[in-house]
């Protein structure tokens, strides 16, 4: 990775792209510190500290602390991420959008444009809900029409500007712009979280205890990073043989290829979906300022991640079991939405390809479905190991941090993908230079 980065800086074009990307990252972090006009910046910090649950921890992590600081980037990239997921699901559900996606580059540009419009709508809804919902409770210094409109406009403009930065990095920077913005936001919180862990388990302890605590913290982090790398690199390659055919006077075809199926086919989406469902009741309860009583309060305790794996109240770990089942369900669901074995089988048949030992057509579809069922389960189990470990340490040792398995999966995945893009850009440039010579 370091070698790739070092070689990339030797190439002027790629060096310019890297420096441009770094400049955009600085802009994002500066914007995360600029307050919204007319807002009491201490309100959310005090409100956040008073919450018994951790429903907003991940949201604050992906906004890089902007939400807690109530800056103009408080919504950050979250509306765009939600919009992208919605459009991806609608593309499968609505035939018109599915045809548009298949319509080459023009179709993808139209879908990207629709995604931006949906982002604007979601940003407006979220900004309005936050401003009106918290405005008269102390969020706004003066709760009047002018301050409400100013706050909403600032939040929506901030979300749109972050979206523009992400797309600009994709076009003029090293690529993968939205993901890079997301990763930078998450990484910005890591020093604070690591500092909190070391204060809790290392600083002020006996030398032997401090050394053991530091070793355990570093070992757990390294282990999780390694697991994420293995999970992302895991691929099941299905061999494909292409039949020979006459083309003019020549015999063409007969090549051997493969269909690479990633073990973690759905990425981090199942975790995000499962987390959203589990946290929605907690978020609604926090907004209305009512933690509930009786049965409702007990349900919230089961959904609260802080209660999972706690030896003192082990019954609430049933909520963790529900979370794990949701992750497995969404791993199968999202893969079924984004990967169509029937379409793959039809394309193979049209191109004269077949899987050795499997007949083209329906048998190929059934074979792909069978393979998918196994690898999806393996990928879901891998996701669960990475995501559940932080809950275990949090419950047993009371080590509360804003980042967890989900954040590490995002960071490692984006870093690996960015390095691959840099390598491909360097390779393309070398080919161009060779051809020009």
KEKE-787651 format. One line per 8 residues: number of its first residue (from 1); for each residue x, y, z of N, C-alpha, C. Coordinates in steps of 0.02 Angstrom, whole numbers, plus 50000, padded with zeros to 5 digits. Each point is the difference from the previous one (the first is absolute). Layout:
<recs>
NUM	X:Y:Z:X:Y:Z:X:Y:Z | ...
</recs>
This chain:
<recs>
1	50042:49940:50000:49958:50060:50000:50044:50063:50000 | 50051:50002:50045:50045:50057:50003:50041:50006:49936 | 50018:49942:49971:50038:50001:49937:49958:50029:49944 | 49936:49981:49998:49954:50026:49949:49994:50075:50006 | 49992:50025:50062:49993:50072:50011:50064:50037:49981 | 50057:49970:50017:50064:50031:49983:50010:50005:49925 | 49983:49946:49964:50006:50000:49927:49950:50048:49968 | 49941:50007:50031:49949:50044:49973:50023:50073:50002
9	50036:50019:50053:50023:50069:50006:50054:50017:49949 | 50031:49949:49970:50050:50012:49949:49970:50019:49933 | 49936:49987:49992:49965:50015:49938:49961:50065:50008 | 50014:50049:49958:49972:50068:50008:49924:50000:50001 | 49968:49967:49952:49927:50001:49995:49968:49971:50063 | 50025:49943:50021:49971:49967:50059:50016:50039:50063 | 50061:50029:50003:50017:50042:50058:49952:50059:50006 | 49982:50030:49944:49953:50056:50001:49931:49977:50025
17	49980:49941:49979:49935:49973:50023:50000:49987:50075 | 50056:49973:50025:50005:49986:50071:49998:50064:50041 | 50039:50051:49977:50001:50064:50035:49932:50034:49998 | 49965:49995:49943:49932:50028:49995:49953:49966:50049 | 50006:49933:50004:49958:49962:50047:50013:50022:50072 | 50064:50008:50017:50018:50022:50068:49973:50069:50015 | 50001:50045:49950:49973:50067:50009:49925:49997:50014 | 49964:49957:49964:49928:49993:50010:49985:49970:50070
25	50043:49955:50022:49992:49971:50067:50007:50054:50053 | 50048:50046:49990:50010:50055:50047:49938:50044:50002 | 49971:50013:49941:49938:50040:49996:49944:49967:50040 | 49994:49934:49994:49947:49964:50036:50010:50007:50075 | 50062:49992:50023:50013:50004:50072:49990:50072:50026 | 50018:50050:49960:49989:50070:50020:49925:50014:50005 | 49962:49976:49950:49928:50011:50001:49966:49966:50059 | 50031:49947:50025:49971:49964:50058:50007:50040:50065
33	50039:50054:49997:50010:50041:50060:49962:50066:49996 | 49971:50017:49943:49964:50063:49992:49929:49994:50027 | 49981:50041:50049:49934:49993:50030:49944:50027:49955 | 49941:49972:50007:49941:50025:49966:49979:50065:50035 | 49986:50054:49962:49980:50063:50031:49938:49993:50043 | 50002:50031:50059:49942:50001:50044:49989:49937:50040 | 50051:49956:50002:49993:49936:50034:50041:49998:50064 | 49974:49971:50052:50037:49988:50061:50040:49935:49993
41	50065:50006:49989:50042:49942:49984:50006:49952:50059 | 49989:50025:50060:50005:49956:50059:49938:49958:50011 | 49946:50017:49964:49936:49966:50013:50006:49925:49985 | 50024:49983:49940:50003:49930:49981:50050:49961:50042 | 50055:50033:50020:50049:49966:50042:49968:49980:50067 | 49961:50047:50029:49967:49986:50064:49944:49949:49990 | 49963:50007:49945:49944:49954:49987:50027:49929:49986 | 50055:49998:49963:50031:49936:49983:50024:49964:50063
49	50031:50038:50046:50026:49970:50062:49945:49975:50045 | 49939:50029:49993:49944:49980:50043:49964:49937:49976 | 50017:49977:49938:49966:49941:49973:50027:49937:50032 | 49955:49955:50016:50020:49936:50031:50022:49949:49948 | 49978:50009:49939:50018:49953:49946:50056:50029:49958 | 50023:49961:49951:50053:50023:49956:49976:50000:49927 | 49936:50018:49992:49970:49996:49933:50033:50048:49951 | 50029:50056:50025:50029:50050:49956:50076:49994:49994
57	50030:49950:50032:50073:49994:49998:50026:49991:49930 | 49970:49953:49963:50025:49986:49933:49986:50059:49953 | 49941:50032:50008:49984:50058:49959:50050:50056:50012 | 50018:50011:50063:50049:50052:50014:50068:49981:49973 | 50015:49935:50000:50065:49977:49974:50006:50012:49925 | 49947:49985:49962:50004:50007:49927:49996:50073:49979 | 49979:50045:50045:50001:50071:49985:50063:50033:50027 | 50045:49961:50029:50063:50027:50025:49993:50048:50057
65	49948:49990:50042:49988:50045:50056:49962:50063:49982 | 49983:50007:49935:49963:50060:49978:49932:50005:50032 | 49968:49943:50009:49933:49999:50030:50003:50024:50072 | 50048:49975:50038:50007:50019:50070:50018:50073:50007 | 50042:50025:49953:50019:50071:50001:49948:50046:49969 | 49951:49970:49967:49947:50037:49965:50031:50052:49952 | 50044:49975:49958:50032:50042:49949:49957:50001:49937 | 50022:50038:49950:49961:50003:49938:50002:49934:49963
73	50048:49956:50019:50003:49933:49971:49970:49948:50047 | 49952:50020:50041:49971:49954:50050:49969:49939:49967 | 49968:50009:49942:49970:49943:49964:50053:49962:49962 | 50051:50037:49977:50057:49970:49966:49980:49957:49941 | 50029:49940:49995:49989:49957:49942:49943:49951:50010 | 49969:50000:50060:49948:49950:50015:49939:50004:49954 | 49974:50060:49980:49944:50000:49953:50017:49969:49933 | 50062:50011:49976:50021:49972:49935:50005:49924:50004
81	50027:49975:50055:50006:49928:50009:49931:49967:50000 | 49954:50030:50039:49931:49974:50003:49968:50003:49931 | 50010:50055:49965:49971:50009:49933:50028:49947:49951 | 50065:49987:50005:50031:49950:49955:49972:49930:50012 | 49990:49983:50064:49972:49935:50017:49928:49994:49974 | 49961:50054:50010:49930:50001:49976:49997:49991:49925 | 50042:50037:49963:50000:49996:49927:50023:49932:49976 | 50047:49970:50036:50024:49934:49981:49945:49948:50007
89	49961:50005:50053:49944:49954:50011:49944:50013:49949 | 49986:50065:49987:49947:50017:49953:50018:49979:49928 | 50065:50000:49986:50022:49979:49933:49981:49928:49986 | 50000:49959:50052:49980:49930:49992:49924:49993:50001 | 49966:50041:50039:49928:49994:50009:49960:50031:49943 | 50026:50054:49970:49964:50036:49947:50032:49986:49933 | 49963:49968:49953:50028:49982:49935:50028:50059:49961 | 49967:50058:50005:50024:50060:49964:50070:50018:50020
97	50014:50000:50066:50066:50016:50024:50050:49945:49984 | 49977:49938:49998:50044:49945:49982:50023:50006:49928 | 49953:50019:49956:50019:50010:49930:50047:50059:49992 | 49988:50052:50040:50043:50059:49998:50071:49983:50020 | 50007:49956:50050:50067:49980:50023:50037:49961:49946 | 49962:49961:49962:50031:49960:49947:50018:50041:49938 | 49978:50064:49999:50008:50043:49942:50069:50033:49999 | 50051:49963:50019:50069:50024:49995:50014:50061:50044
105	50048:50041:49977:50022:50058:50038:49945:50052:50008 | 49960:50011:49948:49946:50049:50005:49950:49980:50054 | 49984:49936:50004:49953:49976:50051:50027:50010:50070 | 50064:49985:50009:50031:50009:50066:50002:50073:50021 | 50010:50045:49951:50000:50072:50015:49930:50022:50022 | 49949:49974:49968:49931:50018:50019:49984:49976:50070 | 50021:49939:50016:49989:49973:50067:50038:50041:50052 | 50062:50020:49983:50039:50042:50046:49965:50066:50012
113	49970:50028:49947:49963:50063:50007:49939:49991:50045 | 49964:49944:49992:49942:49986:50043:50022:49991:50072 | 50058:49968:50009:50027:49991:50068:50012:50066:50034 | 50024:50049:49962:50012:50067:50028:49935:50032:50022 | 49948:49994:49958:49935:50029:50018:49972:49968:50063 | 50006:49934:50005:49976:49965:50060:50041:50022:50061 | 50065:50013:49990:50042:50025:50055:49975:50067:50025 | 49981:50044:49954:49975:50066:50019:49936:49992:50042
121	49955:49956:49977:49937:49990:50036:50013:49972:50070 | 50044:49949:50005:50015:49971:50065:50033:50051:50046 | 50046:50040:49973:50034:50051:50040:49949:50051:50026 | 49953:50019:49958:49949:50049:50021:49957:49972:50055 | 49981:49936:49994:49958:49968:50051:50038:49995:50066 | 50063:49977:49997:50039:49992:50062:50015:50067:50033 | 50018:50050:49959:50016:50066:50027:49938:50031:50033 | 49942:49994:49967:49938:50028:50027:49981:49965:50065
129	50006:49934:50001:49982:49962:50061:50046:50019:50058 | 50065:50006:49987:50047:50018:50054:49987:50071:50025 | 49991:50046:49953:49994:50071:50019:49935:50013:50038 | 49945:49975:49974:49935:50011:50033:49995:49958:50064 | 50024:49938:49996:49994:49955:50057:50040:50022:50061 | 50060:50027:49987:50044:50021:50055:50004:50075:50009 | 49973:50037:49952:50007:50073:50001:49971:50032:50061 | 49939:49980:50019:49968:50031:50058:50021:49968:50066
137	50046:49951:49996:50024:49968:50061:50069:50025:50021 | 50028:50047:49960:50064:50029:50018:50052:49996:49945 | 49986:49967:49944:50048:49995:49946:50013:50069:49970 | 49947:50038:49988:50006:50068:49972:50002:50050:50057 | 50045:50049:49994:50005:50052:50051:49934:50038:50005 | 49972:50017:49941:49934:50031:49997:49957:49960:49952 | 49946:49974:50025:49957:49958:49958:49949:50043:49964 | 50021:50023:49940:49955:50039:49958:50007:49977:49928
145	49957:50025:49957:49997:49978:49930:50066:50010:49964 | 50033:50058:50012:50062:50014:49965:50055:49950:50019 | 50007:49986:50065:50051:49953:50021:49986:49929:49977 | 49935:49981:49999:49981:49934:49976:50018:49992:49927 | 49983:50049:49959:50015:49997:49928:50075:50000:49988 | 50037:50042:50038:50073:50004:49993:50033:49933:50017 | 49977:49970:50054:50028:49936:50022:49988:49945:49948 | 49938:49996:49975:49983:49950:49950:50041:50010:49937
153	50004:50063:49978:50037:50015:49938:50074:49982:50008 | 50029:50016:50058:50071:49985:50012:50014:49925:50000 | 49956:49962:50033:50009:49927:50003:49994:49968:49932 | 49949:50021:49962:49990:49971:49932:50058:50020:49955 | 50021:50064:50003:50056:50022:49959:50064:49962:50018 | 50010:49988:50064:50059:49963:50022:50001:49929:49973 | 49942:49967:50002:49995:49932:49974:50013:49998:49925 | 49973:50050:49964:50011:50003:49927:50074:50013:49984
161	50031:50043:50040:50071:50017:49988:50044:49939:50011 | 49986:49961:50053:50038:49939:50013:49991:49950:49942 | 49937:49995:49976:49987:49955:49943:50041:50023:49939 | 50002:50066:49988:50039:50026:49944:50074:49985:50008 | 50026:50007:50061:50070:49984:50013:50014:49927:49984 | 49956:49955:50022:50009:49929:49986:50001:49985:49926 | 49954:50029:49963:49998:49988:49928:50059:50032:49964 | 50023:50057:50025:50058:50033:49970:50064:49960:50010
169	50006:49969:50060:50058:49956:50013:49998:49941:49951 | 49941:49974:49987:49993:49944:49953:50022:50021:49930 | 49982:50061:49979:50015:50023:49932:50072:50026:49992 | 50022:50041:50048:50065:50033:49993:50053:49975:50047 | 49980:49961:50050:50048:49973:50048:50017:49928:49984 | 50013:49962:50053:50021:49930:49990:49941:49953:49993 | 49939:50027:50002:49940:49958:49992:49971:49978:50067 | 49941:49967:49995:49968:49973:50060:49986:50055:50051
177	49978:50059:49975:49996:50060:50041:49954:49995:50060 | 49938:49976:49990:49952:49996:50055:50027:49956:50056 | 50029:49943:49981:50028:49954:50050:50058:50031:50037 | 50041:50039:49965:50058:50032:50032:49976:50051:50052 | 49949:50039:49983:49972:50048:50049:49974:49963:50061 | 49966:49945:49988:49973:49960:50056:50056:49974:50045 | 50052:49974:49969:50056:49972:50038:50036:50053:50040 | 50011:50059:49970:50034:50054:50035:49959:50021:50061
185	49934:50002:49994:49958:50017:50056:50008:49950:50057 | 50001:49936:49983:50006:49948:50051:50069:50002:50033 | 50052:50008:49958:50069:50002:50026:50010:50060:50047 | 49965:50055:49986:50009:50060:50041:49980:49988:50073 | 49958:49949:50012:49978:49985:50068:50044:49948:50034 | 50043:49966:49963:50040:49946:50029:50048:50024:50054 | 50037:50056:49991:50045:50021:50054:49963:50012:50066 | 49941:50030:49997:49961:50012:50061:49979:49934:50032
193	49978:49953:49959:49977:49935:50027:50059:49960:50029 | 50057:50000:49965:50058:49964:50026:50025:50032:50064 | 49999:50067:50002:50020:50035:50061:49955:49981:50058 | 49935:49994:49986:49953:49980:50053:50014:49930:50026 | 50016:49954:49953:50016:49931:50020:50063:49998:50043 | 50052:50037:49980:50063:49999:50037:49991:50033:50069 | 49959:50051:50003:49986:50032:50066:49964:49951:50046 | 49957:49958:49970:49959:49955:50041:50039:49938:50022
201	50044:49974:49956:50032:49936:50015:50076:50003:50008 | 50032:50056:49984:50073:50002:50002:50026:50054:50047 | 49981:50063:49988:50026:50056:50038:49977:49996:50073 | 50048:50007:50047:49983:49999:50071:49997:49931:50030 | 50010:49947:49960:49998:49932:50026:50070:49977:50021 | 50002:49945:50035:50065:49969:50017:50037:49981:49936 | 50067:50003:50001:50038:49986:49939:49980:49935:49964 | 49993:49945:50037:49982:49937:49969:49931:50004:49969
209	49952:50030:50036:49932:50007:49975:49997:50046:49939 | 50040:50054:50002:50001:50047:49944:50028:49968:49937 | 50054:49961:50007:50030:49966:49942:49952:49950:49971 | 49968:49961:50045:49951:49950:49977:49942:50034:49964 | 49976:50055:50028:49944:50036:49968:50019:50026:49932 | 50060:50030:49993:50022:50026:49936:50008:49944:49949 | 50029:49944:50021:50009:49943:49955:49933:49972:49976 | 49951:49994:50045:49934:49973:49982:49965:50047:49952
217	50002:50065:50012:49967:50049:49956:50029:49996:49930 | 50067:50002:49995:50033:49997:49934:49987:49933:49966 | 50002:49945:50038:49990:49934:49971:49929:49993:49971 | 49951:50025:50037:49930:49996:49976:49991:50040:49936 | 50028:50061:49998:49994:50042:49941:50034:49967:49940 | 50062:49975:50010:50036:49967:49945:49963:49938:49976 | 49974:49960:50047:49963:49940:49982:49939:50017:49958 | 49963:50053:50019:49941:50019:49963:50018:50025:49930
225	50054:50039:49995:50022:50024:49934:50019:49942:49955 | 50036:49951:50027:50019:49941:49961:49938:49961:49977 | 49951:49993:50045:49938:49965:49982:49963:50036:49944 | 49999:50067:50003:49967:50039:49948:50035:49990:49933 | 50067:50001:50001:50038:49991:49938:49986:49931:49970 | 50000:49949:50043:49986:49932:49976:49929:49995:49972 | 49953:50032:50034:49931:49998:49977:49991:50035:49934 | 50034:50057:49991:49995:50036:49937:50036:49966:49943
233	50054:49964:50016:50040:49968:49947:49971:49932:49979 | 49956:49972:50042:49973:49934:49985:49957:49999:49937 | 50017:49957:49953:49964:49995:49937:49992:49926:49981 | 49940:49982:49979:49989:49932:49972:49998:50007:49924 | 50049:49971:49967:50004:50004:49927:49968:49940:49968 | 49948:50013:49961:49965:49946:49965:50027:49996:49929 | 50031:49944:49981:50030:49995:49933:49949:50002:49944 | 50017:50034:49945:49956:50005:49942:50041:49982:49938
241	49972:49958:49958:50032:49979:49937:49959:50026:49942 | 50033:50030:49951:49965:50026:49941:50010:49952:49941 | 49946:49984:49967:50002:49952:49945:50035:50031:49939 | 50034:49958:49961:50031:50023:49939:49948:50008:49944 | 50011:50051:49958:49954:50011:49944:50037:50031:49942 | 49973:49990:49941:50031:50027:49939:49980:50073:49992 | 50050:50043:49988:49988:50070:49985:50041:50017:49938 | 49964:50002:49942:50036:50007:49937:50036:49935:49984
249	50064:50004:49993:50040:49940:49987:50039:49977:50062 | 49988:50034:50055:50037:49984:50060:49956:49969:50053 | 50030:49957:50039:49966:49970:50057:50016:50042:50062 | 49949:50030:50031:50009:50042:50058:49965:49970:50060 | 50016:50025:50058:49969:49974:50061:50043:49948:50033 | 49970:49963:50045:50037:49948:50034:50038:50024:50061 | 49993:50066:50016:50036:50026:50058:49968:49976:50065 | 50041:50003:50052:49975:49984:50067:50001:50063:50043
257	49946:50012:50033:49995:50059:50043:49967:49979:50066 | 49978:50048:50040:49966:49983:50062:49953:50057:50021 | 49951:49982:50040:49954:50049:50029:50021:50010:50073 | 50028:50059:50017:50021:50011:50070:49941:50021:50044 | 49984:49960:50048:49946:50016:50048:50032:50016:50067 | 49993:50063:50022:50029:50020:50064:49966:49964:50058 | 50039:49980:50048:49972:49967:50060:49953:50049:50036 | 50024:50061:50008:49958:50052:50030:49963:50037:49944
265	49950:49966:49972:49967:50026:49940:49962:50065:50012 | 49974:50010:50060:49958:50059:50013:50039:50056:50034 | 50065:49991:50014:50039:50052:50032:49975:50014:50070 | 49998:50065:50017:49980:50021:50067:49926:50016:50004 | 49965:49995:49943:49928:50018:49997:49958:49962:50051 | 50007:49933:50006:49958:49964:50049:50008:50026:50071 | 50060:50019:50019:50012:50026:50068:49964:50067:50008 | 50005:50043:49949:49968:50066:50003:49924:49993:50004
273	49971:49956:49959:49928:49989:50001:49978:49973:50068 | 50035:49949:50025:49982:49970:50065:50006:50051:50056 | 50054:50040:49999:50011:50050:50051:49945:50053:49998 | 49980:50020:49939:49948:50051:49993:49934:49976:50030 | 49981:49938:49987:49938:49973:50026:50002:49996:50076 | 50056:49978:50027:50006:49993:50073:49999:50068:50035 | 50028:50051:49967:50007:50065:50032:49942:50047:49989 | 49958:49987:49951:49944:50045:49984:49955:50013:50061
281	49978:49949:50037:49959:50014:50060:50036:50043:50051 | 50066:49988:50009:50039:50040:50048:50005:50073:49978 | 50008:50010:49934:50005:50068:49974:49934:50037:50008 | 49945:49966:49983:49933:50031:50008:49988:50017:50073 | 50017:49954:50044:49991:50012:50071:50041:50059:50024 | 50062:50008:49973:50042:50056:50019:49972:50066:49975 | 49973:49999:49939:49971:50061:49971:49940:50025:50040 | 49956:49954:50020:49939:50020:50035:50014:50012:50074
289	50062:49984:50022:50019:50014:50069:49966:49955:50050 | 49984:49938:49978:49966:49953:50045:50034:49933:49995 | 50029:49977:50053:50035:49935:50000:49952:49942:50008 | 49936:50016:50010:49950:49947:50004:49993:49972:50070 | 49945:49966:50011:49988:49968:50064:49972:49930:49988 | 50006:49957:50049:49971:49933:49995:50032:49959:49945 | 49957:49971:49958:50022:49955:49946:50044:50037:49950 | 49981:50063:49982:50039:50038:49951:50071:50013:50025
297	50007:50017:50064:50067:50011:50029:50041:49936:49997 | 49968:49944:50012:50036:49936:49998:50023:49984:49929 | 49958:50015:49950:50018:49989:49930:50061:50043:49982 | 50000:50063:50022:50056:50044:49986:50065:49975:50032 | 49994:49969:50058:50059:49971:50033:50029:49943:49959 | 49957:49960:49969:50024:49945:49957:50034:50027:49937 | 49976:50058:49975:50028:50028:49939:50063:50040:50012 | 50011:50022:50061:50057:50042:50018:50065:49959:49999
305	50047:50019:49957:50062:49963:49993:50042:50001:50065 | 49992:50051:50040:50038:50005:50062:49983:49944:50049 | 49941:49970:49991:49979:49946:50045:50020:49931:49975 | 50024:49995:49938:50017:49935:49972:50065:49974:50032 | 50002:49935:50013:50059:49966:50026:50021:50025:50069 | 49955:50033:50035:50014:50024:50068:49985:49944:50049 | 50050:49974:50036:49989:49944:50046:49947:50015:50053 | 49991:50064:50017:49952:50018:50053:49928:49997:49976
313	49989:50005:49936:49932:49996:49971:50003:49962:49934 | 50018:49937:50006:50013:49958:49941:49938:49989:49958 | 49940:50007:50029:49939:49988:49961:49993:50048:49942 | 50028:50061:50006:49993:50049:49947:50043:49982:49939 | 50044:49951:50007:50040:49977:49943:49957:49966:49947 | 49937:49986:50016:49953:49974:49950:49993:50049:49942 | 50009:50065:50015:49999:50050:49947:50056:49990:49951 | 50058:49977:50025:50057:49985:49957:49985:49942:49953
321	49963:49951:50025:49980:49942:49959:49955:50023:49943 | 49953:50045:50015:49956:50028:49948:50041:50037:49948 | 50049:50039:50024:50044:50038:49955:50038:49953:49953 | 50026:49945:50027:50037:49952:49959:49956:49968:49947 | 49939:49983:50019:49953:49971:49951:49983:50050:49945 | 49994:50064:50018:49986:50052:49950:50058:50007:49951 | 50062:49997:50026:50058:50005:49956:50001:49943:49949 | 49987:49939:50023:49998:49943:49954:49944:50008:49949
329	49941:50022:50023:49943:50009:49955:50017:50051:49946 | 50027:50058:50019:50014:50053:49951:50059:49981:49955 | 50045:49957:50024:50054:49976:49956:49970:49961:49941 | 49952:49956:50015:49967:49963:49946:49956:50046:49958 | 49963:50044:50033:49953:50044:49965:50037:50046:49952 | 50052:50034:50024:50034:50050:49959:50037:49966:49942 | 50028:49941:50011:50033:49964:49946:49950:49979:49947 | 49940:49978:50021:49949:49980:49952:49976:50059:49959
337	50004:50060:50029:49979:50060:49965:50053:50023:49950 | 50063:49995:50018:50054:50027:49958:50033:49949:49954 | 49991:49936:50012:50031:49949:49957:49946:49954:49974 | 49994:49996:49934:49948:49960:49968:50031:49939:49965 | 49998:49941:50030:50030:49941:49970:49969:49983:49932 | 49935:50013:49991:49967:49985:49937:50029:50043:49944 | 50013:50064:50015:50029:50045:49950:50071:49979:49982 | 50039:49979:50050:50069:49977:49988:49999:49937:49957
345	49953:49954:50015:49995:49938:49962:49980:50015:49927 | 49954:50047:49990:49978:50018:49932:50058:50032:49961 | 50038:50043:50032:50057:50032:49966:50053:49949:49981 | 50012:49952:50045:50048:49946:49983:49977:49961:49940 | 49935:49985:49998:49973:49960:49945:50006:50037:49934 | 49986:50066:50001:50004:50040:49939:50071:50005:49975 | 50049:50001:50046:50070:50007:49981:50034:49933:49986 | 49960:49946:50004:50027:49934:49988:50041:49973:50057
353	49989:50025:50060:50037:49977:50058:49959:49952:50042 | 50035:49958:50038:49966:49953:50044:50047:49981:50058 | 49970:49981:50055:50038:49976:50057:50012:49925:49990 | 50063:49978:50002:50015:49929:49989:49959:49954:50045 | 49966:49952:49969:49960:49953:50037:49928:50023:50011 | 49984:50063:49981:49933:50028:50010:49972:50020:49933 | 49940:49979:49985:49969:50019:49936:49980:50073:50000 | 50003:50034:49942:49978:50070:49997:49925:50007:50014
361	49980:50062:50018:49929:50014:50012:49981:49991:50073 | 49945:49966:50011:49972:49992:50067:50048:49964:50048 | 50033:49945:49979:50048:49967:50045:50056:50046:50025 | 50023:50045:49956:50051:50048:50020:49973:50048:50052 | 49938:50024:49990:49968:50044:50049:49994:49966:50068 | 49978:49937:50000:49992:49963:50062:50068:49989:50034 | 50051:49987:49961:50067:49990:50028:50026:50064:50032 | 49991:50057:49966:50022:50065:50027:49963:50016:50065
369	49934:49986:50000:49961:50012:50061:50026:49957:50059 | 50017:49937:49985:50024:49955:50052:50067:50025:50028 | 50045:50022:49956:50065:50025:50022:49991:50063:50041 | 49955:50044:49976:49988:50063:50035:49976:49990:50072 | 49956:49951:50009:49973:49987:50067:50056:49985:50050 | 50049:49962:49977:50056:49982:50045:50045:50060:50014 | 50020:50036:49948:50049:50054:50010:49968:50060:50035 | 49935:50011:49989:49966:50055:50036:50001:49986:50075
377	49986:49937:50018:50000:49983:50071:50069:50008:50031 | 50051:49978:49963:50069:50008:50025:50017:50074:50009 | 49981:50041:49950:50013:50072:50004:49962:50032:50058 | 49937:49979:50011:49960:50028:50054:50031:49982:50068 | 50024:49938:50007:50032:49979:50062:50064:50042:50012 | 50038:50012:49947:50059:50042:50006:49983:50070:50023 | 49947:50028:49970:49976:50066:50021:49981:50001:50074 | 49965:49947:50021:49977:49997:50069:50059:49997:50049
385	50051:49961:49983:50059:49995:50045:50031:50069:50009 | 50008:50037:49945:50031:50066:50003:49957:50050:50038 | 49934:49997:49990:49955:50049:50030:49981:49984:50072 | 50000:49936:50018:49978:49980:50067:50057:50007:50051 | 50063:49992:49978:50056:50005:50046:50000:50066:50040 | 49989:50058:49967:49997:50062:50040:49944:50001:50052 | 49943:49969:49983:49945:49997:50048:50019:49958:50062 | 50037:49946:49987:50022:49956:50055:50047:50039:50047
393	50050:50034:49971:50047:50037:50041:49966:50059:50035 | 49952:50031:49965:49964:50056:50030:49958:49976:50059 | 49966:49943:49992:49958:49975:50054:50040:49973:50059 | 50053:49963:49986:50038:49968:50054:50046:50050:50035 | 50034:50044:49960:50049:50045:50029:49977:50073:50002 | 49939:50013:49975:49972:50068:50000:50044:50048:49960 | 50026:49974:49943:50043:50041:49957:49957:50030:49945 | 49974:50060:50012:49955:50032:49953:50038:50047:49953
401	49996:49986:49936:50031:50043:49949:49950:50007:49943 | 50008:50054:49960:49952:50013:49946:50013:49955:49939 | 50064:49977:49992:50013:49956:49943:49994:49927:50021 | 49987:49958:49952:49994:49929:50014:50016:49961:49938 | 49972:49939:49996:50014:49957:49943:49977:50032:49935 | 49943:50033:50000:49974:50031:49939:50049:50053:49974 | 50025:50042:50045:50047:50052:49980:50064:49970:49972 | 50025:49947:50032:50062:49969:49976:49991:49968:49932
409	49942:49970:49989:49986:49971:49934:50001:50053:49946 | 49969:50058:50015:49998:50055:49952:50070:50026:49987 | 50038:50012:50053:50067:50028:49993:50045:49954:49959 | 50005:49937:50020:50045:49953:49965:49978:49990:49928 | 49935:49993:49989:49975:49988:49931:50017:50058:49954 | 49988:50061:50025:50013:50059:49958:50074:50010:49988 | 50041:49988:50051:50073:50007:49992:50025:49950:49947 | 49978:49938:50005:50022:49949:49951:49976:50018:49930
417	49938:50024:49994:49973:50018:49935:50037:50060:49971 | 50017:50048:50042:50037:50060:49977:50070:49981:49976 | 50033:49955:50035:50067:49978:49979:49995:49964:49932 | 49948:49959:49991:49990:49966:49936:49990:50051:49943 | 49962:50053:50015:49989:50051:49948:50064:50037:49983 | 50041:50015:50050:50064:50032:49987:50044:49955:49956 | 50002:49935:50017:50040:49953:49961:49976:49995:49928 | 49934:49999:49991:49972:49996:49932:50015:50063:49960
425	49997:50059:50033:50016:50063:49966:50073:50003:49980 | 50043:49974:50043:50072:49998:49984:50013:49952:49942 | 49963:49944:50000:50009:49951:49946:49977:50028:49934 | 49942:50034:50000:49974:50030:49938:50048:50053:49974 | 50029:50040:50045:50047:50052:49979:50062:49969:49969 | 50024:49945:50029:50059:49966:49973:49987:49974:49930 | 49939:49973:49990:49982:49976:49933:49998:50057:49950 | 49970:50057:50023:49996:50058:49954:50069:50024:49982
433	50044:50004:50052:50068:50022:49986:50037:49954:49953 | 49989:49936:50006:50031:49950:49956:49976:50009:49929 | 49933:50011:49992:49971:50007:49933:50022:50065:49968 | 50007:50054:50040:50021:50064:49972:50072:49999:49976 | 50040:49960:50036:50070:49993:49980:50006:49963:49934
</recs>
